[in-house]
Amino acid sequence: MLDRPLRSRSLSDIGLRNEAKKARPDARPQAWKNRKRIHWNTLRIFSCRARRRWSWIIRRSRTASAGQAPNSTAPLAIVLLILAGCSCLAPVVPAQAGLDEPRVRARALGIVIGSYEPGPLNAITDVAGVSVGQTTLISGDGPLKPGLGPVRTGVTVVIPRDDVWHKKVPAGSFVLNGTGEMTGLAWVAESGFLEYPIALTNTLNVPRVANGVMSWMIARYPEIGITDDTLTPVVAECDDGRLNDIQGRHVSETDVVKALDSASSGVVQEGSVGAGTGMVSYGFKGGIGTASRRLPETEGGYTIGVLVNANHGRRPELVVGGVPVGKLYEAPQAMAAPFSPGQSEGSIIVVIATDAPLDGRQLTRLAKRAALGLARTGSTARHGSGDFMLAFSTANTIPHYPKEPTFQQTHLADTHLNPLITATVDATEEAILNALTMATTVVGRDSHRIDAISLSRLRAILDHQAK
């Protein structure tokens, strides 16, 4: 058998070897002992690409066996076992590999979600008129001193359009799991529109951020609450207490106003920035992510943009492009272990913008579909997770106390919604992946460290699964 060409074991090979073992009963115990000496961890270090490097072992085994007794097949059997085992194992990259590597978006790694093309920026700001602003707060190190630091938090704002107070946008929302808060949704559901910016921050900072939004609005519309209507800001939260001194409520009104004043319609920073500074997703560093889709002209030519604050999921749940990356990456770390009853299981906020002419009811339907994009990444909307989706359209303008009793709007028929539904699901999935691939490792309070996902290891896993 040692003179036969090396090839994968077929059923006939197995039969021949079994017959040989029966004819040589003394050889079985020694071969079995040799096989038991191979530790499982040894198998993991071999990839299919290592076969060429092991060819010299095979040749030496054949040469050495030429003058030996027939029962001396253990060396070659061990090599065959190693090569057979490596073909079904994911490649292993060292645990700390890639932590300092440049961060890139999912699409740059070859991860393409769906068939629709993204907009020029592949961001929520591809929807004309939409702008995003962020303020990031990072200070202090070491042990937690409640109220003082360390600080790893911030605020992210989305402004639907200029003068949104007087030119309101249709809006709709959906709550997949309500262990969290997005203020102002009662009025959005009742009115079917949105009339102020959307702000994202940490859980305990919601009141101060709401104050900041109100101060910014009042500065622009001084008659609010006097001769004009009042407002109930939309502020959505996620718990960043694993890295941040959340009791300190360090995001001030000034920080909110700064984010609003600096909002732009250009490239959106992603990862460990703004409201995403202290967020954790699938056991990796999470945070802000965005993506967009542009429909072909034959389907309306509309744009869908999505922005997320990803603070959800556990390591084993993570799925990337259909591949169970979380299970293949490594054994779950301490931060992915079950939380005590008083600890948060994380949340995600999804903001959807479109220029398609949809009303509040249809936008609510789109918001629901964002949950499917979330599920594609592995989320199961656990009991302790707050999963909030808000969608708005810039296509129509709802006037502020119109003088005329009626006004006109363009309305897309429900029978033409399907491309927008697909685009929403795909853009939500990609936005979450961008949050993961763009986030950087953060060390927070009590020296808690949350590593960013290793892009080299992620790429190796995806390449191996594609073979």
N, C-alpha and C positions, 0 to 999 in steps of 0.2 A: 504493500500500500504506500510506502514512503516514496516509491519511484513514480507514482501517479501525479499528473499536474495538479497544482493547488487550485481548488475551486470551492464554491459554496456547497455545503452539505445537502445532498438530495435524499429522498427516501431510500434510494438504492444504496447510497453511502452508509446510511444508518443501518440498513439491513446487513451489509457486509461486515460492519464493525461489530454488530451484535453477534454474528456468527463467529467472528474471530475471538470474541470474549468467551463464548461458550467453549471454544476449542482450547483456550488458554485461561483456565480459571484462576491461576496464580497471579495473573497480571492485573486482574480487576482491583484487588485491594490497594496495590501500590498506586495505580492510576487514580483511584478515588481519593487517596490521601493527597496526591499532587494537586488535584483539582480543588480540594478544600483549602489548600494553602493560599489560593488566590483570593485576596480580600476584595470585597465589592468596590471599595473606593479606588482600588487599582484599575478596575475596569473603566471607571468614569473618566480617567485621564486620556483615554484614547478616542480619537475621532476617526472617521472613515478616511480622512486625508492622511492619517499616519500609517496606512498600510505599506506604502513604499518604504518608509523608514524601518519597517519590521521585516522586509524581504530578506535581509542578510541573516536574520535569526532562522528563518525557514530553511535557507540554503545550508546553514551550519548544522541544523537539525538533521537534514537529509544526509549530509556528508558523514556526520558522527554516527548515524544509525546504520550506515552501509555495512559496518563490520560488527554490529551488535546483534544480540539475540532478538527474535521476533517480538518479544514482549517489551522492548525498549521504546515504545511509541509515545511515552508521556510528554517529552519536550514539545513534539509537534502538536500533540493533542491540546496542550496548554495554549500554544500560539493560535491554533484554530478556534479555541473557545474565546480567546480575547478578541480576535477579529470578528467572530460572529456576534459577540455581545456588543461591540462598539457600533455596529450598524443600526441599532435601535435606540442608542442613547444620544441625548442632546449634547452638543459640544459644551465643554466647561471653560468658562473664562474666570480668571482669578477674582476673588470676592471684591477687591478694591479697584478692579480694572474700570477705566472710563469715568471715574468720579470727577476728574479734572478736565475731561475732554470738552471741546466746544459743543454747545447745545444747538441742535437744529430741530426743525419741525418734522412732523411725522412723514410728510410727503417727500422731504429730502432724504429720508431713510428708505424710500421705495414703498412706503405704505400708502396705497391709493385706495380710498374708500368710495365705493359707488362708481357710477359712470358719468355723472354730470361734472363739468369742469368748474373749478373754483373761479371766483372773481380775481381781479388784478392783484389784490392784497391778500386774498384768501382770509378775509376778516369781516367782522360785522360792519366795519366802515366802508365796505364795498357797496352798501346800500346808501344811495345818495342822501346827504343831509345828516346822517348819523355821526356823532362824534363821541370819543371816549377819552376820559381823563383819569389820572391815577396819582395818588400820593402814597409813598412807601415810607414806613417808619421802622428803622432798625437802630437800636442802641442798647448798650450794656451787655454783660456776659456773666456767666456763673450762676450762683444760687438764686432762686426766686425770692424777691422781696416784694410781696403783694402791694400793688399801688405804685411801685417804683420801677420795676423791670426785672429781667431784661424785656425789651420791647421788640416784637417781631409781628407787625401788623400793618394795616393801612386801609385805604378806601379806594374803590373803583366806581366811576360814574359813567352812565350811558345817557346821552342827551338825544332824544329822538329827532329833533329838528330845532332850528332857531325859532324863537318866539313860540315855543310849544304851549305856553299859557293861552295865547290868543288863537293859535292854530293847532288845535288838539289832534291827536292821532288815534284812530280806532285801535282797541287793544282787547286782549283776552288772556286768561291765565288758567293754570292747572296745577293742582297740588297732588303729587303722587303719594307722598307720605308726609304727614304734617308735623313731625317732631322738629319744629323750627319756626321761623317767622319771616314773612314778607309783608310788611305793613302796607295798608292802602288798597289791598285786593278787594275788599268789600265794595269800595266805590268803583273800582275798575269793572267788577262784575255787574254792578247796578247801572252804570252809565254806558259801558261799552267803549270807553275811551281813556286815554292817558294824557295828562296835562302838565307834567313836570318831569324832571330827570329821574332816573332810576339809580339808586346808590347801593353798593355792596360793601359789607364790612364784617367785623366779628360780632358775636352774639351780644355781649354786654355793652357794645358801643352804639347799638341801634338808636337810643334816644338822642345822644349827642350828634350823631350823623344826621338824624332827622332835623335837629335844630339847625345844623349847618345848611341843609337844603332849604329850609324855610327862610333863613337869613339871606341866602343868595337870591331866592325868589322875591322876597320883599324889597331887596335893594333894587331889583329891576322893575318891580310892579308895586310901587309904594301904596297903592290903594287897597292892597290885599287886606282883608279883615276890617276895612273902614267903609269904603263905598263899593268895594269889590268883594268877591267871594273869598272864603278861606281855602286852605289846602290841607290834604292829608298825604304827606310824602310816601313814596314807595321806597322802602329800605329793606334789603334782604340780607340775612345773616348766615354765617357759618362759624362753628366753634374752632378757634385757633389756640385754645388753651394748652395744647401739648407743647407748643413752642413759645407762646407769648404770655406775658403777664396780663391776662385778660381782665383781671379785676381793676387794673389801672385805667381802663377805658381811655387809652392814650390818643385816640383819633379825636382831634378837637374840631370845633366849627371852622377854625382857620384852615385846617388841613382839608376839610370838605370843600370850602370855597376855593382853595388853591387847585384842587382837582377839577372842579367845575370850570374855573377860569382858564385852565390849561388844556381843556378838552379839545381834541382835533380829529379831523376825519382821515388822518393818515394811518401809518403803521401802528398796530397795537402791541405794546409790550406784553409778553406772556411769561407764565411761570411764577417765580417767587417775587411778585411785584404787587403793589396796591393791596386790595383785599385778599389777594392770594399769598401774601408774604409768609404767613404762618400755617398755611393749609397743607394737609396730608391726604393723599389719594392712593388707594390700593397699597398702603404700606410704604409708598414712595413719596417724595416731595411732590406736592400738587400745586394748585393755584389757578391762575388765569389762563384760559385758552380760548382761541377763536378760530373760526373757519367760515367759508361761504360757498355758495353754489350759484352758478349762472345758468338758467335754463336756455335752451336754444330758441331761436325766434319762432320756430314752428310750434313751440309750447308756451309762447308768450314773451320770452326773453326776460323774464323777471329774475330778480336777485333775492336770495335768502342768505342772511348773515346770522351767525350764532356766537354768543360769548358766554363762557361758563366760569364759575368759580368752583373748582373741583376739590372737594374735601370729603370724599366718600369712598366706600369699598374697602375690602381686605385683600391682602397680597394674593392668596390662592384663587381669588375670583377673577383677576385681571385677564381679559381676553383682548388680543390685538389682531385685527384682521382675521378673526376666526381661530387664531392660535392661542391655546391656553398658556400664555406667557407666565402668569403668576405661579402656576404649578411647576413649570419647567425652569424657572429662574433660579430658585434656591429654596432651602427650608425657610418657612416663615420666621421673621425676626420678632423680637419682643414687642415692638410697637404694633404688630399685626395680631398679637394674642388677644383673647377675649377681654373686654373691658369689664371693670367692676360696675355694679348697677348705677353708680353715680356719674360714670364717665360717658361722654358722647361717642356715638358711632360714626359721626361725621354727617355731612350734608353736601348737596350740590345745588347751585343756582344756575338756571339756564335762561338767558335773555335772547329772544328771537326777533329779528327785524326783517322786513320785506318791503319791496316796493310794489308788490302785487295788490290790486284793489280788493281787499278783504274787509269784511265787517267784524265786529267783536265776536260774533258766534263762530265764524270761520277761523278766526285767530285762536279761539279757545281750542278748536279742533287741531290746529297746528301745534299748539302748546302740548296737547296730549301726546302727539306723535314724537315729540322730543324724548319722551320716556323710552321709546323704542331704541333710539340712538344710545341712550344711557345703558339700556339693557345689553346692547351689543358689546359693550366694553366689560360686561360681567356683573354689573350691579344687580342686586336683588331687592333694593329699597328696604333695607333692614328696619326693624322696629324703631331703632334709635336714630334713623336717618331722616333729615328734612330735605325733601326733593321738590323744589318749586320751579315752575316754568312760567314765563311771561312773554307774550308775543305782541308786537305792534306793527302797524303798516303805515308807511309814509305816503301812500298813493292818494289818499283823500284827506281833506281838511274838514274838521268839525269846528265850526265857528264858536267863538266865545260870546254867549248871549246874543244871537243874531236878531236883527230887527225884523226881518221877514219871518213868517211862521214856517216856511219850508226852505229847504236847500237841497241841491242835487249832489249825488255821489255816483261814481262808477263802481259797478259791482261785478266781480267774477262769479260765473255760475259754478255751483258746487260740482257739477260734472267735469269741470276742468281743474279740479284741485289736486288730482293725483300726482302730477309732477312736483308740485310744491310740497306735498307730503313726503315724497321720497327725498327731495332735496333737504328738507328739515331733518329727517332721520340721519342722513349721511353727514350733514354739516355738524350736527350735535356730536356724533361719534368722533369725527375728526378733531373737533374743538377740544374734547376731553383728552385725546391722545396728544395733541399739541401742548396742553397744560403739563402733561407728564414729561414729554421730551424736552420741553423748554425750561422746566424748573431746574433750579440749582440746589445743591445740598445746603441745608441750613442747620446750624447749631443754635438752640434756643435756651430757654430757662432751664436751670438745673443741669446744664450741659447736655440736654436731650438733643440727639443728632438724628435728623431724618435725611437719608441719602436720596439724591436724585437717581432715577433709574439709569443704569449703565447702558449707553446707546450701543456700545460695541457688543455687549452681551445680548441686548435685545436683537440687534441685527443678526448675530450668530444663531440665535434661536429661530428666528424667522427664516433665515437661509436654510437651516437644517430641515425645518418642517416642509420647505418648498421642494425638497429633492424627492 
